[in-house]
Amino acid sequence: MESLTLTSSGIVALVATGGVVLLLGQKLYKAYVGPLSKIPGPWYAPWTDLVNTYVALTAQKHLYALRLHGKYGPVVRIGPNELLVNSAASAATIHQVKRPFPKSSWYRKFLPGVENIFNTINPEFHRRHRRLLASPLSESSLQTVFLPRIEAHFDLAISKMRHDINTQGYTDVAKWFLFLTTDVIGELSFGDSFHMLERNELNQYIRDLQGHKVVRGLRLAFGSIASSSLSGFLPGFRALRKLNERNRMYATQSIERQKALVEKQQLDPEKASSDAGAKATGFYPTLFQKMYKANDEDGETLTAKELVDDAGIFIIAGSDTPSTTLTFLVWAVCRHPEIQKALAEEVAALPEGYTQQDLKDLKFLNLVIQETLRLYAAAPSALPRVVPPSGAEIDGYWLPGGSVVNTTTYALHRDEKVFPDPDKFNPWRWENPTREMKNAWMPFGGGTRTCVGIHLAYIEIRLGVARFFREFPHAKISTREGMSDDDMKEVVFFPLSPKGKRCLVEA
Ligand code: HEM
């Protein structure tokens, strides 16, 4: 009888076959037997993340989520380990304060090599940074210390729009709002404005900001390639790396400038923590004041790199979002004469020298803002979180620990069971909101990772709306330069932006 002998190539073949069988077995288990197998979704979802990646890369993930929820319901499987969820109850569970589901590693792909308050997935790191940044961004601190400086920028922006209209017949509100909010966040964060409004030019800085949306799309889709040395050889990724380097340079320069100012003025942070103190010293504190103080005196310190990384995300998160909100608000209001009339009359009746409190008390203005933040939430894309190791029940499905769940504000805000006639811009729907409406409305995210800039955002939006419609009560959307509704189509990489990157208005 012939004896069985295994050659080395036979052993390799056997091990390889075993590996493939094991992998296939795992895939089959996950697809047909594992806990996620009961969750509805497209046929390919249990097998691959490719479609998910494609829709993210082409800025369509928000529409994809809306379509899939319409077809499959509130919980949809979109990848071997990934789900979309779409109910106020699931959002409350995932984004709770007590035991929040942590952010997924997807956030670290945003800016590889960078860890900041926004993209960290480390709860301790997050708590430390949030503690230091939250109090300067509180409503009272913003109003007492920062408001006078903010208001001057709004006056300048409106005068620039007026000048355009007088000289060329129209103005680009998207451009001016972006310059405005960029100048504001520059000044509040680093003690000096970026002077976009004065310069009136789409300079490299703004181009980079806009480029960042595309860059982030690429990063999120191909994160591992983007952060590898391979990326240096691929043309798209080379540009991407340059953009990232420039962004770090802006942040570093801003921090350096701020440090120099602090040293030059020998700022006493205690004295300057009130408006009166700031007037006396002639120098105003910044949102990063506490960071410097922590660096100098506190037991817990922030490294120079941490400061730069937080500065970078402030530039990105704090400029685009309020300007996009203001742009879509003006566009939506100007397309609805009855809304425009009611809003313009309300803001026209404000007293001279009106305050933030006066603006908070305006009923219709705040309804319009709430409806704008529903339909045009500035960060409406999926917010991925990881189910804790013990697992969790979401909308009747048991999800094992480690599954990734995404709440998509774009879809949540268009759930017709909660918001009847969801595509209609209707501020009056917020006059008597149902509990479901209130629970499902989350333009600023939720839980411990809710937007830290929310009060600044509200101050900017209220001021912007009031100043704009007091100056231009009869503004209308222009058709010059080929401007059309197509320019305002929603493009969503992570933040929202108008497709044409412009919104031309006549008055
Ligand atoms: C209309 C304006 C704004 C909207 C709609 C908005 C929306 C959001 C959302 C949805 C999140 C949560 C993202 C997530 O869970 O992944 C967030 C976080 C954040 N936002 Fe905003 N934002 C706005 C304005 C601002 C401003 C003005 C700043 C500048 C200070 C800012 C800074 C941040 C930061 C630093 C975070 C991360 C917070 C953390 O993880 O603790 N945002 N924002």
Boltz pocket constraint, residues with backbone or C-beta under 6 A from the ligand:
constraints:
  - pocket:
      binder: B
      contacts: [[A, 117], [A, 118], [A, 119], [A, 130], [A, 137], [A, 313], [A, 314], [A, 317], [A, 318], [A, 319], [A, 321], [A, 322], [A, 325], [A, 377], [A, 378], [A, 379], [A, 383], [A, 442], [A, 443], [A, 444], [A, 445], [A, 446], [A, 448], [A, 449], [A, 450], [A, 451], [A, 452], [A, 453], [A, 454], [A, 456], [A, 457]]
      max_distance: 6.0
